[in-house]
Amino acid sequence: MTTTITFDFDASAFGALRLAPGEFAREMRIAAAVQWYAEGVVSQGKAAELADLTRAELLEELHRRKVPACQVTADELAAEIHGG
């Protein structure tokens, strides 16, 4: 099942970003998925699904946008290593 969400934008928004409406929608989808992943709201797999990307493509986007691919903190990693 899919759901369609519609946004209304002034035509000048597309010109300002130099994107066609379809490219603008794709960029919004990817940007939202990357942001939600960076915030820890969704997993890599879910972010890739939301962005309509493969996991490899998502990892490339994370790198391009300077978002760490690993969202585990040093304390969480240490606790996992030490069995805690």
MOPAC internal coordinates of N, CA, C and O (Angstrom, degrees):
PM7 1SCF
backbone

  N    0.0000 0     0.00 0     0.00 0    0    0    0
  C    1.4523 1     0.00 0     0.00 0    1    0    0
  C    1.5263 1   108.77 1     0.00 0    2    1    0
  O    1.2310 1   120.57 1   -44.53 1    3    2    1
  N    1.2927 1   116.52 1   135.47 1    3    2    1
  C    1.4588 1   121.02 1   176.84 1    5    3    2
  C    1.5149 1   109.21 1  -120.23 1    6    5    3
  O    1.2310 1   121.41 1   -24.38 1    7    6    5
  N    1.2925 1   114.91 1   155.62 1    7    6    5
  C    1.4554 1   122.32 1   176.52 1    9    7    6
  C    1.5175 1   107.79 1  -123.79 1   10    9    7
  O    1.2310 1   120.61 1   -41.34 1   11   10    9
  N    1.3034 1   116.44 1   138.66 1   11   10    9
  C    1.4527 1   121.54 1   177.63 1   13   11   10
  C    1.5163 1   108.54 1  -103.50 1   14   13   11
  O    1.2310 1   121.26 1   -47.97 1   15   14   13
  N    1.3224 1   115.20 1   132.03 1   15   14   13
  C    1.4628 1   122.36 1   177.25 1   17   15   14
  C    1.5200 1   107.09 1  -116.94 1   18   17   15
  O    1.2310 1   120.61 1   -48.20 1   19   18   17
  N    1.3077 1   116.44 1   131.80 1   19   18   17
  C    1.4586 1   121.37 1  -177.68 1   21   19   18
  C    1.5196 1   110.06 1  -113.66 1   22   21   19
  O    1.2310 1   120.66 1   -46.83 1   23   22   21
  N    1.3259 1   116.35 1   133.17 1   23   22   21
  C    1.4552 1   123.24 1   175.41 1   25   23   22
  C    1.5184 1   108.19 1  -118.62 1   26   25   23
  O    1.2310 1   120.29 1   -37.04 1   27   26   25
  N    1.3081 1   117.05 1   142.96 1   27   26   25
  C    1.4523 1   121.84 1   174.75 1   29   27   26
  C    1.5180 1   109.04 1  -103.21 1   30   29   27
  O    1.2310 1   120.66 1   -55.26 1   31   30   29
  N    1.3290 1   116.35 1   124.74 1   31   30   29
  C    1.4539 1   122.11 1   178.01 1   33   31   30
  C    1.5144 1   108.77 1  -127.11 1   34   33   31
  O    1.2310 1   121.21 1   -34.13 1   35   34   33
  N    1.2961 1   115.29 1   145.87 1   35   34   33
  C    1.4560 1   120.19 1   171.29 1   37   35   34
  C    1.5228 1   107.33 1   -67.46 1   38   37   35
  O    1.2310 1   120.47 1   -38.07 1   39   38   37
  N    1.3014 1   116.70 1   141.93 1   39   38   37
  C    1.4661 1   121.48 1  -178.16 1   41   39   38
  C    1.5258 1   112.29 1   -56.47 1   42   41   39
  O    1.2310 1   119.80 1   153.34 1   43   42   41
  N    1.3225 1   117.99 1   -26.66 1   43   42   41
  C    1.4693 1   120.62 1  -179.59 1   45   43   42
  C    1.5284 1   112.16 1   -64.85 1   46   45   43
  O    1.2310 1   119.67 1   156.76 1   47   46   45
  N    1.3402 1   118.23 1   -23.24 1   47   46   45
  C    1.4660 1   120.86 1   179.48 1   49   47   46
  C    1.5232 1   110.58 1   -62.69 1   50   49   47
  O    1.2310 1   120.38 1   140.40 1   51   50   49
  N    1.3236 1   116.88 1   -39.60 1   51   50   49
  C    1.4552 1   120.21 1  -179.76 1   53   51   50
  C    1.5227 1   111.12 1   -68.51 1   54   53   51
  O    1.2310 1   120.76 1   139.96 1   55   54   53
  N    1.3188 1   116.15 1   -40.04 1   55   54   53
  C    1.4587 1   120.47 1   178.73 1   57   55   54
  C    1.5101 1   111.86 1   -65.85 1   58   57   55
  O    1.2310 1   120.50 1   140.31 1   59   58   57
  N    1.3273 1   116.65 1   -39.69 1   59   58   57
  C    1.4620 1   120.70 1  -179.26 1   61   59   58
  C    1.5267 1   111.23 1   -62.62 1   62   61   59
  O    1.2310 1   120.67 1   144.53 1   63   62   61
  N    1.3142 1   116.33 1   -35.47 1   63   62   61
  C    1.4625 1   120.24 1  -179.90 1   65   63   62
  C    1.5238 1   112.98 1   -93.67 1   66   65   63
  O    1.2310 1   121.06 1   175.85 1   67   66   65
  N    1.3353 1   115.58 1    -4.15 1   67   66   65
  C    1.4664 1   122.08 1  -178.33 1   69   67   66
  C    1.5312 1   111.29 1    56.74 1   70   69   67
  O    1.2310 1   121.21 1  -135.58 1   71   70   69
  N    1.3263 1   115.29 1    44.42 1   71   70   69
  C    1.4608 1   121.57 1   179.03 1   73   71   70
  C    1.5137 1   110.11 1  -128.12 1   74   73   71
  O    1.2310 1   120.94 1   -37.23 1   75   74   73
  N    1.3093 1   115.80 1   142.77 1   75   74   73
  C    1.4597 1   120.66 1   171.69 1   77   75   74
  C    1.5331 1   107.36 1   -73.26 1   78   77   75
  O    1.2310 1   119.39 1   -22.78 1   79   78   77
  N    1.3140 1   118.77 1   157.22 1   79   78   77
  C    1.4693 1   120.55 1  -178.89 1   81   79   78
  C    1.5265 1   114.44 1   -50.83 1   82   81   79
  O    1.2310 1   119.64 1   137.82 1   83   82   81
  N    1.3271 1   118.30 1   -42.18 1   83   82   81
  C    1.4663 1   120.39 1   178.73 1   85   83   82
  C    1.5158 1   112.49 1   -64.89 1   86   85   83
  O    1.2310 1   120.66 1   139.64 1   87   86   85
  N    1.3346 1   116.34 1   -40.36 1   87   86   85
  C    1.4706 1   120.75 1   177.53 1   89   87   86
  C    1.5228 1   110.31 1   -67.06 1   90   89   87
  O    1.2310 1   120.56 1   141.88 1   91   90   89
  N    1.3329 1   116.53 1   -38.12 1   91   90   89
  C    1.4595 1   121.88 1   178.27 1   93   91   90
  C    1.5336 1   109.88 1   -61.22 1   94   93   91
  O    1.2310 1   120.32 1   134.64 1   95   94   93
  N    1.3226 1   117.00 1   -45.36 1   95   94   93
  C    1.4714 1   121.56 1   179.78 1   97   95   94
  C    1.5232 1   110.52 1   -63.28 1   98   97   95
  O    1.2310 1   120.34 1   137.91 1   99   98   97
  N    1.3296 1   116.96 1   -42.09 1   99   98   97
  C    1.4726 1   120.36 1   178.97 1  101   99   98
  C    1.5293 1   110.35 1   -64.03 1  102  101   99
  O    1.2310 1   120.35 1   136.60 1  103  102  101
  N    1.3215 1   116.94 1   -43.40 1  103  102  101
  C    1.4678 1   121.27 1   179.45 1  105  103  102
  C    1.5237 1   110.82 1   -62.64 1  106  105  103
  O    1.2310 1   120.31 1   138.87 1  107  106  105
  N    1.3239 1   117.02 1   -41.13 1  107  106  105
  C    1.4739 1   119.97 1   178.18 1  109  107  106
  C    1.5244 1   110.76 1   -62.44 1  110  109  107
  O    1.2310 1   120.73 1   137.89 1  111  110  109
  N    1.3169 1   116.22 1   -42.11 1  111  110  109
  C    1.4649 1   121.43 1  -179.21 1  113  111  110
  C    1.5288 1   110.76 1   -62.70 1  114  113  111
  O    1.2310 1   120.60 1   134.25 1  115  114  113
  N    1.3269 1   116.47 1   -45.75 1  115  114  113
  C    1.4623 1   120.70 1   179.59 1  117  115  114
  C    1.5292 1   110.50 1   -66.84 1  118  117  115
  O    1.2310 1   120.36 1   134.64 1  119  118  117
  N    1.3300 1   116.91 1   -45.36 1  119  118  117
  C    1.4646 1   120.77 1  -178.81 1  121  119  118
  C    1.5316 1   111.06 1   -60.19 1  122  121  119
  O    1.2310 1   120.15 1   138.67 1  123  122  121
  N    1.3149 1   117.32 1   -41.33 1  123  122  121
  C    1.4646 1   120.93 1   179.33 1  125  123  122
  C    1.5246 1   110.05 1   -65.29 1  126  125  123
  O    1.2310 1   120.04 1   134.37 1  127  126  125
  N    1.3209 1   117.53 1   -45.63 1  127  126  125
  C    1.4569 1   120.80 1  -178.93 1  129  127  126
  C    1.5282 1   111.38 1   -62.82 1  130  129  127
  O    1.2310 1   120.29 1   137.27 1  131  130  129
  N    1.3350 1   117.05 1   -42.73 1  131  130  129
  C    1.4734 1   121.07 1   178.22 1  133  131  130
  C    1.5211 1   110.32 1   -63.32 1  134  133  131
  O    1.2310 1   120.15 1   136.78 1  135  134  133
  N    1.3230 1   117.31 1   -43.22 1  135  134  133
  C    1.4657 1   120.61 1  -179.92 1  137  135  134
  C    1.5258 1   111.03 1   -63.90 1  138  137  135
  O    1.2310 1   120.17 1   134.90 1  139  138  137
  N    1.3218 1   117.29 1   -45.10 1  139  138  137
  C    1.4683 1   120.31 1   179.81 1  141  139  138
  C    1.5237 1   111.18 1   -64.84 1  142  141  139
  O    1.2310 1   120.03 1   144.93 1  143  142  141
  N    1.3375 1   117.54 1   -35.07 1  143  142  141
  C    1.4618 1   120.44 1   174.90 1  145  143  142
  C    1.5282 1   110.12 1   -66.13 1  146  145  143
  O    1.2310 1   120.18 1   134.39 1  147  146  145
  N    1.3174 1   117.27 1   -45.61 1  147  146  145
  C    1.4670 1   121.46 1  -179.49 1  149  147  146
  C    1.5230 1   111.41 1   -60.78 1  150  149  147
  O    1.2310 1   120.34 1   146.74 1  151  150  149
  N    1.3273 1   116.96 1   -33.26 1  151  150  149
  C    1.4644 1   121.84 1   178.72 1  153  151  150
  C    1.5321 1   112.31 1   -80.66 1  154  153  151
  O    1.2310 1   120.19 1   172.34 1  155  154  153
  N    1.3198 1   117.24 1    -7.66 1  155  154  153
  C    1.4584 1   120.79 1  -178.99 1  157  155  154
  C    1.5201 1   113.67 1    80.52 1  158  157  155
  O    1.2310 1   120.25 1  -165.57 1  159  158  157
  N    1.3218 1   117.13 1    14.43 1  159  158  157
  C    1.4640 1   121.69 1  -178.91 1  161  159  158
  C    1.5251 1   110.81 1   -76.50 1  162  161  159
  O    1.2310 1   120.35 1   144.09 1  163  162  161
  N    1.3407 1   116.93 1   -35.91 1  163  162  161
  C    1.4628 1   121.64 1  -179.43 1  165  163  162
  C    1.5214 1   110.02 1  -129.95 1  166  165  163
  O    1.2310 1   121.26 1   -22.73 1  167  166  165
  N    1.3259 1   115.19 1   157.27 1  167  166  165
  C    1.4669 1   121.81 1   176.78 1  169  167  166
  C    1.5251 1   109.90 1   -78.00 1  170  169  167
  O    1.2310 1   120.98 1    -8.90 1  171  170  169
  N    1.3343 1   115.73 1   171.10 1  171  170  169
  C    1.4712 1   119.64 1   175.38 1  173  171  170
  C    1.5176 1   110.87 1   -59.18 1  174  173  171
  O    1.2310 1   120.60 1   136.29 1  175  174  173
  N    1.3147 1   116.47 1   -43.71 1  175  174  173
  C    1.4561 1   120.66 1  -178.96 1  177  175  174
  C    1.5138 1   112.28 1   -61.69 1  178  177  175
  O    1.2310 1   120.74 1   135.66 1  179  178  177
  N    1.3309 1   116.20 1   -44.34 1  179  178  177
  C    1.4661 1   120.52 1   179.92 1  181  179  178
  C    1.5252 1   110.11 1   -69.06 1  182  181  179
  O    1.2310 1   119.84 1   141.05 1  183  182  181
  N    1.3296 1   117.90 1   -38.95 1  183  182  181
  C    1.4653 1   120.65 1   178.03 1  185  183  182
  C    1.5180 1   110.21 1   -61.85 1  186  185  183
  O    1.2310 1   120.22 1   136.74 1  187  186  185
  N    1.3323 1   117.19 1   -43.26 1  187  186  185
  C    1.4625 1   120.93 1   178.31 1  189  187  186
  C    1.5250 1   110.10 1   -61.38 1  190  189  187
  O    1.2310 1   120.58 1   136.92 1  191  190  189
  N    1.3203 1   116.50 1   -43.08 1  191  190  189
  C    1.4688 1   120.74 1   179.04 1  193  191  190
  C    1.5298 1   110.92 1   -62.59 1  194  193  191
  O    1.2310 1   120.56 1   133.76 1  195  194  193
  N    1.3260 1   116.53 1   -46.24 1  195  194  193
  C    1.4639 1   120.56 1   179.95 1  197  195  194
  C    1.5253 1   111.77 1   -62.57 1  198  197  195
  O    1.2310 1   120.73 1   143.20 1  199  198  197
  N    1.3240 1   116.21 1   -36.80 1  199  198  197
  C    1.4624 1   121.26 1  -179.16 1  201  199  198
  C    1.5249 1   112.54 1   -82.52 1  202  201  199
  O    1.2310 1   120.73 1   172.56 1  203  202  201
  N    1.3404 1   116.21 1    -7.44 1  203  202  201
  C    1.4574 1   121.94 1  -176.21 1  205  203  202
  C    1.5279 1   110.37 1    60.28 1  206  205  203
  O    1.2310 1   121.46 1  -134.66 1  207  206  205
  N    1.3496 1   114.80 1    45.34 1  207  206  205
  C    1.4582 1   123.20 1   178.80 1  209  207  206
  C    1.5179 1   108.93 1  -125.16 1  210  209  207
  O    1.2310 1   120.42 1   -19.47 1  211  210  209
  N    1.3316 1   116.81 1   160.53 1  211  210  209
  C    1.4566 1   120.30 1   168.45 1  213  211  210
  C    1.5276 1   107.54 1   -75.73 1  214  213  211
  O    1.2310 1   120.20 1   -14.17 1  215  214  213
  N    1.3234 1   117.22 1   165.83 1  215  214  213
  C    1.4653 1   119.17 1   176.72 1  217  215  214
  C    1.5283 1   110.25 1   -60.74 1  218  217  215
  O    1.2310 1   119.96 1   140.29 1  219  218  217
  N    1.3365 1   117.68 1   -39.71 1  219  218  217
  C    1.4649 1   120.99 1   179.18 1  221  219  218
  C    1.5249 1   110.59 1   -62.25 1  222  221  219
  O    1.2310 1   120.09 1   137.44 1  223  222  221
  N    1.3341 1   117.43 1   -42.56 1  223  222  221
  C    1.4627 1   120.82 1   178.41 1  225  223  222
  C    1.5256 1   110.76 1   -65.36 1  226  225  223
  O    1.2310 1   120.45 1   141.92 1  227  226  225
  N    1.3335 1   116.75 1   -38.08 1  227  226  225
  C    1.4642 1   119.83 1   177.39 1  229  227  226
  C    1.5262 1   110.03 1   -63.18 1  230  229  227
  O    1.2310 1   120.29 1   135.94 1  231  230  229
  N    1.3271 1   117.05 1   -44.06 1  231  230  229
  C    1.4673 1   120.11 1   178.64 1  233  231  230
  C    1.5257 1   111.13 1   -59.54 1  234  233  231
  O    1.2310 1   120.37 1   141.42 1  235  234  233
  N    1.3355 1   116.90 1   -38.58 1  235  234  233
  C    1.4629 1   120.37 1   176.34 1  237  235  234
  C    1.5241 1   110.73 1   -63.80 1  238  237  235
  O    1.2310 1   120.30 1   138.44 1  239  238  237
  N    1.3379 1   117.03 1   -41.56 1  239  238  237
  C    1.4689 1   121.04 1   178.00 1  241  239  238
  C    1.5232 1   111.01 1   -64.25 1  242  241  239
  O    1.2310 1   120.28 1   138.08 1  243  242  241
  N    1.3287 1   117.07 1   -41.92 1  243  242  241
  C    1.4631 1   120.32 1   178.20 1  245  243  242
  C    1.5220 1   110.06 1   -59.90 1  246  245  243
  O    1.2310 1   120.90 1   134.94 1  247  246  245
  N    1.3342 1   115.88 1   -45.06 1  247  246  245
  C    1.4746 1   120.24 1   178.88 1  249  247  246
  C    1.5288 1   110.54 1   -62.19 1  250  249  247
  O    1.2310 1   120.71 1   133.45 1  251  250  249
  N    1.3195 1   116.26 1   -46.55 1  251  250  249
  C    1.4709 1   121.04 1  -178.58 1  253  251  250
  C    1.5275 1   111.38 1   -60.83 1  254  253  251
  O    1.2310 1   120.92 1   144.30 1  255  254  253
  N    1.3344 1   115.85 1   -35.70 1  255  254  253
  C    1.4686 1   120.71 1  -177.55 1  257  255  254
  C    1.5273 1   112.58 1   -94.09 1  258  257  255
  O    1.2310 1   120.98 1  -173.23 1  259  258  257
  N    1.3473 1   115.73 1     6.77 1  259  258  257
  C    1.4693 1   122.53 1   177.28 1  261  259  258
  C    1.5326 1   112.18 1    59.52 1  262  261  259
  O    1.2310 1   121.19 1  -138.93 1  263  262  261
  N    1.3271 1   115.32 1    41.07 1  263  262  261
  C    1.4625 1   122.34 1   176.08 1  265  263  262
  C    1.5224 1   106.80 1  -107.20 1  266  265  263
  O    1.2310 1   119.56 1   -56.01 1  267  266  265
  N    1.3328 1   118.44 1   123.99 1  267  266  265
  C    1.4652 1   120.08 1  -179.65 1  269  267  266
  C    1.5277 1   111.57 1   -58.50 1  270  269  267
  O    1.2310 1   121.01 1   -44.83 1  271  270  269
  N    1.3319 1   115.67 1   135.17 1  271  270  269
  C    1.4638 1   120.28 1   179.06 1  273  271  270
  C    1.5194 1   111.26 1   -73.58 1  274  273  271
  O    1.2310 1   120.24 1   154.04 1  275  274  273
  N    1.3064 1   117.15 1   -25.96 1  275  274  273
  C    1.4650 1   122.21 1   179.03 1  277  275  274
  C    1.5151 1   108.34 1  -101.16 1  278  277  275
  O    1.2310 1   120.45 1   -58.98 1  279  278  277
  N    1.3071 1   116.75 1   121.02 1  279  278  277
  C    1.4648 1   121.07 1  -177.08 1  281  279  278
  C    1.5275 1   112.97 1  -101.23 1  282  281  279
  O    1.2310 1   120.09 1  -166.21 1  283  282  281
  N    1.3410 1   117.44 1    13.79 1  283  282  281
  C    1.4592 1   122.11 1   179.21 1  285  283  282
  C    1.5204 1   108.90 1   -85.24 1  286  285  283
  O    1.2310 1   120.25 1   -46.87 1  287  286  285
  N    1.3359 1   117.14 1   133.13 1  287  286  285
  C    1.4626 1   120.59 1   177.97 1  289  287  286
  C    1.5274 1   109.35 1   -78.89 1  290  289  287
  O    1.2310 1   120.50 1   -16.90 1  291  290  289
  N    1.3143 1   116.65 1   163.10 1  291  290  289
  C    1.4602 1   121.55 1   178.84 1  293  291  290
  C    1.5290 1   110.28 1   -60.18 1  294  293  291
  O    1.2310 1   120.06 1   139.65 1  295  294  293
  N    1.3394 1   117.49 1   -40.35 1  295  294  293
  C    1.4657 1   121.20 1   179.54 1  297  295  294
  C    1.5321 1   111.10 1   -64.53 1  298  297  295
  O    1.2310 1   120.33 1   138.37 1  299  298  297
  N    1.3445 1   116.97 1   -41.63 1  299  298  297
  C    1.4676 1   120.55 1   178.38 1  301  299  298
  C    1.5184 1   110.64 1   -64.04 1  302  301  299
  O    1.2310 1   120.52 1   139.04 1  303  302  301
  N    1.3318 1   116.61 1   -40.96 1  303  302  301
  C    1.4603 1   121.03 1   179.21 1  305  303  302
  C    1.5245 1   110.96 1   -65.27 1  306  305  303
  O    1.2310 1   120.35 1   135.83 1  307  306  305
  N    1.3188 1   116.94 1   -44.17 1  307  306  305
  C    1.4674 1   121.01 1   178.26 1  309  307  306
  C    1.5274 1   111.08 1   -61.58 1  310  309  307
  O    1.2310 1   120.45 1   137.48 1  311  310  309
  N    1.3226 1   116.74 1   -42.52 1  311  310  309
  C    1.4667 1   120.23 1   178.98 1  313  311  310
  C    1.5175 1   110.82 1   -63.22 1  314  313  311
  O    1.2310 1   120.19 1   141.16 1  315  314  313
  N    1.3190 1   117.24 1   -38.84 1  315  314  313
  C    1.4600 1   121.04 1   179.48 1  317  315  314
  C    1.5142 1   111.02 1   -68.24 1  318  317  315
  O    1.2310 1   120.59 1   139.98 1  319  318  317
  N    1.3196 1   116.48 1   -40.02 1  319  318  317
  C    1.4716 1   120.99 1   179.84 1  321  319  318
  C    1.5329 1   110.55 1   -64.91 1  322  321  319
  O    1.2310 1   120.77 1   140.59 1  323  322  321
  N    1.3287 1   116.13 1   -39.41 1  323  322  321
  C    1.4647 1   121.81 1  -176.60 1  325  323  322
  C    1.5264 1   112.71 1   -90.63 1  326  325  323
  O    1.2310 1   120.87 1  -169.50 1  327  326  325
  N    1.3356 1   115.93 1    10.50 1  327  326  325
  C    1.4536 1   119.87 1   175.29 1  329  327  326
  C    1.5167 1   115.20 1    76.56 1  330  329  327
  O    1.2310 1   120.41 1  -160.03 1  331  330  329
  N    1.3103 1   116.82 1    19.97 1  331  330  329
  C    1.4569 1   119.32 1  -176.85 1  333  331  330
  C    1.4286 1   111.22 1  -103.92 1  334  333  331
  O    1.2310 1   120.10 1   180.00 1  335  334  333

